[in-house]
Amino acid sequence: MSKRGLIGAWCASLGATGFRLLDRSGRNNHCSMLNTASTAWKTSGGKLAFNHDGTDDRVFSSLFQMSAMGNQTNSFSIWINPTTTNSQTRIFGLGEFGVSFGLRFNFQNLEFAFGGTAVLSVTMTSAAYANRWTNICGVADASGARLFFDGVQVGTRSDTVSLTKTSGLGIGYRFGINSDFYSGLTDDLRIYSRTLTLPETRQLFIAGRGFGLLPERPKRRGKAAAATTSRRRRLICGSNC
């Protein structure tokens, strides 16, 4: 997957200083965490994801500058594993109050907000999407907005809206207001200042499919297994992983 236009890529990491969310795009917009206990992350088979409790967990970066984004052409990709989809929660948001560019659950609807006004809404039923990993991609350009679930387009809206550029990033809550807390797992949030193509949204899904919790660096293993893991990681996070 090309890193062209990639201006943010946040993946879970567990090192000597504890759990962190690192920006692997090269822009060093690392995230801080508040009100997170020892359950702030979840591991499975050596893999990590952020575990939002739905009560007060907050992941944010005040360093992220939306000036790097396009006025109309931007995209995102994120892996989510929600505990519930039947409440109003914010999965991520960029900019003032998290409404300039973001993704949220509005009870049974998944909504992609662009420019703070144009919202593309797709029904998300708990039975189909709760407690399982789903890759969500959103693409916005001069022709409107599109949403993709697991590499398949599921919704479109033809609005032409310019992006209101402020600053800041919040994951798992409404940035700037500290409300609408998300319950469930998230990982590998990416922001692009360009339009992702249909094959690219498909590739983002395929590259992470079956991983569930996306993988950390391999421990000592055979050369063949290590080479396979390395190839998979390059597909997911690029050369900075």
C-alpha positions in Angstrom: 0.0 0.0 0.0 1.5 3.3 -1.1 2.2 5.9 1.6 1.6 8.7 -0.9 -0.5 11.4 0.8 -0.3 9.7 4.2 -0.3 12.4 6.9 -1.1 10.2 9.9 -1.0 6.5 10.8 -1.6 5.6 14.5 -0.8 2.0 15.6 -0.6 0.5 19.1 2.8 -0.2 20.6 3.7 -1.7 24.0 7.3 -0.8 25.0 9.4 -0.2 28.1 7.4 2.9 28.9 4.1 1.1 28.6 1.3 1.3 26.0 1.5 4.1 23.4 -0.2 5.1 20.2 2.6 6.1 17.8 2.3 8.1 14.6 4.0 5.9 12.0 3.5 8.4 9.1 6.8 10.1 10.0 5.1 13.3 11.2 5.6 12.4 14.9 2.0 13.3 16.0 2.1 10.7 18.8 -1.0 10.4 20.9 -1.5 10.9 24.7 -4.0 9.0 26.8 -6.1 10.1 29.8 -8.2 8.1 32.2 -6.8 4.8 31.0 -6.2 2.0 33.4 -4.3 -1.3 32.8 -7.1 -2.4 30.6 -6.4 0.4 28.1 -5.1 -2.1 25.6 -5.9 -5.7 24.7 -3.5 -8.3 23.6 -4.0 -11.6 21.7 -1.2 -13.8 20.5 1.3 -10.9 20.8 -0.9 -8.5 19.0 -2.2 -5.1 20.3 -5.2 -2.8 20.0 -6.5 0.1 22.0 -9.4 -0.9 24.3 -11.9 1.9 24.9 -14.0 1.4 28.0 -16.9 3.7 26.8 -16.8 5.7 30.0 -13.8 8.1 30.0 -10.9 6.8 28.0 -9.5 9.5 25.8 -6.8 9.3 23.2 -5.7 12.7 21.7 -3.0 14.6 19.9 -3.0 18.4 20.1 -0.1 18.4 17.6 -2.0 17.2 14.6 -2.4 20.0 12.1 -5.2 19.8 9.6 -3.3 22.2 7.4 -1.7 19.1 5.9 -5.1 18.0 4.6 -6.7 18.9 1.3 -9.6 21.4 1.1 -11.9 18.8 -0.4 -9.9 15.7 -1.1 -9.1 13.5 1.9 -9.5 9.8 3.0 -9.3 7.7 6.2 -9.0 4.1 7.1 -9.5 2.5 10.6 -10.1 -0.9 12.1 -12.9 -1.1 14.6 -14.3 -3.8 16.9 -17.2 -2.1 18.7 -18.8 -3.5 21.8 -22.0 -1.8 20.9 -23.4 0.3 17.9 -26.7 1.4 19.5 -25.5 4.6 21.2 -24.0 7.9 20.1 -20.3 7.7 20.2 -17.3 9.2 18.4 -14.8 6.8 16.8 -12.4 9.5 15.8 -12.5 13.2 15.0 -10.1 15.8 13.6 -10.3 19.5 14.3 -12.4 21.7 16.6 -14.9 19.7 18.6 -14.1 16.7 16.4 -16.7 17.6 13.7 -14.5 18.9 10.8 -13.6 15.4 9.7 -14.6 12.3 11.6 -16.5 9.1 12.1 -19.2 8.4 14.7 -21.9 6.0 15.7 -25.3 7.8 15.9 -27.2 4.9 17.5 -27.6 2.4 14.7 -26.0 4.6 12.0 -22.3 5.0 11.2 -21.8 8.6 10.0 -18.9 10.1 8.1 -18.8 13.8 8.8 -16.8 16.0 6.3 -16.5 19.7 6.6 -18.6 19.6 9.7 -21.8 19.6 7.6 -21.9 16.8 5.0 -22.7 13.5 6.7 -22.9 10.2 5.0 -24.9 7.7 7.1 -24.9 3.9 6.8 -26.9 1.6 9.0 -24.8 -0.6 11.3 -26.7 -3.3 13.0 -25.2 -4.7 16.2 -25.8 -8.3 15.1 -23.7 -7.8 12.0 -20.8 -5.6 13.3 -20.6 -5.6 17.1 -17.8 -7.7 18.6 -16.0 -8.3 15.3 -13.2 -6.5 13.4 -14.3 -4.3 10.5 -12.2 -2.1 8.3 -13.9 1.3 7.6 -12.6 3.6 4.8 -14.1 7.0 4.0 -13.2 9.0 0.9 -14.2 12.6 0.3 -13.6 14.7 -2.8 -15.2 17.3 -5.0 -17.9 14.8 -6.1 -19.0 13.9 -2.6 -18.3 11.2 0.0 -18.1 7.4 0.0 -17.9 4.8 2.8 -16.4 1.3 2.5 -16.8 -1.7 4.8 -14.1 -4.3 4.4 -13.2 -3.0 1.0 -16.8 -2.9 -0.3 -18.6 0.4 -1.0 -21.7 0.7 1.1 -22.8 4.3 0.8 -22.3 7.5 -1.2 -23.5 11.1 -1.0 -22.9 13.8 -3.6 -22.2 17.0 -1.6 -19.4 19.4 -2.4 -18.1 20.7 0.9 -14.8 22.4 1.8 -13.0 21.3 4.9 -12.8 23.5 8.0 -9.1 23.2 9.0 -8.3 23.6 12.7 -6.1 21.2 14.7 -6.1 18.3 17.0 -7.1 14.6 16.9 -9.3 12.6 19.2 -9.8 8.8 19.0 -12.6 7.2 20.9 -14.4 10.3 22.0 -15.6 13.8 20.9 -12.4 15.8 20.9 -12.6 19.2 22.6 -15.8 18.4 24.5 -14.8 15.1 26.2 -18.1 13.3 25.5 -19.5 10.6 23.2 -17.0 7.9 24.5 -16.7 4.9 22.2 -16.8 1.3 23.6 -14.7 -1.3 21.9 -11.4 -1.8 20.1 -9.7 0.4 17.5 -6.4 0.1 15.6 -4.4 1.4 12.6 -6.1 4.8 12.0 -4.8 6.4 8.8 -5.4 9.8 7.4 -4.7 10.7 3.7 -4.6 14.0 2.0 -5.8 12.4 -1.3 -8.6 10.2 -2.6 -8.1 6.5 -1.9 -9.0 4.4 -5.0 -11.3 1.4 -4.8 -8.4 -1.1 -5.1 -6.6 0.7 -2.3 -9.5 0.4 0.1 -9.6 -3.3 -0.8 -5.9 -3.6 -0.2 -6.2 -2.0 3.3 -8.8 -4.6 4.2 -6.9 -7.6 2.7 -3.6 -6.6 4.3 -5.2 -6.7 7.8 -7.7 -9.4 7.3 -7.4 -12.3 9.7 -5.1 -10.4 12.1 -7.8 -9.1 14.4 -5.5 -7.3 16.7 -2.8 -6.0 14.4 0.7 -7.5 15.0 3.7 -6.2 16.9 7.2 -7.0 15.7 7.9 -10.7 15.8 9.9 -12.3 18.5 12.6 -14.9 17.7 11.1 -17.2 15.1 12.2 -19.2 12.1 13.4 -17.2 9.1 10.4 -18.1 6.9 7.9 -17.1 9.5 9.7 -13.9 10.3 9.9 -13.0 6.6 6.1 -13.6 6.2 5.3 -11.4 9.2 7.6 -8.7 7.9 5.9 -8.6 4.5 2.5 -8.4 6.2 3.6 -5.5 8.5 4.9 -3.5 5.5 1.5 -3.9 3.9 -0.2 -2.6 7.0 2.0 0.2 8.3 4.5 0.9 5.6 8.3 1.2 6.1 8.1 3.0 9.4 6.7 0.0 11.4 
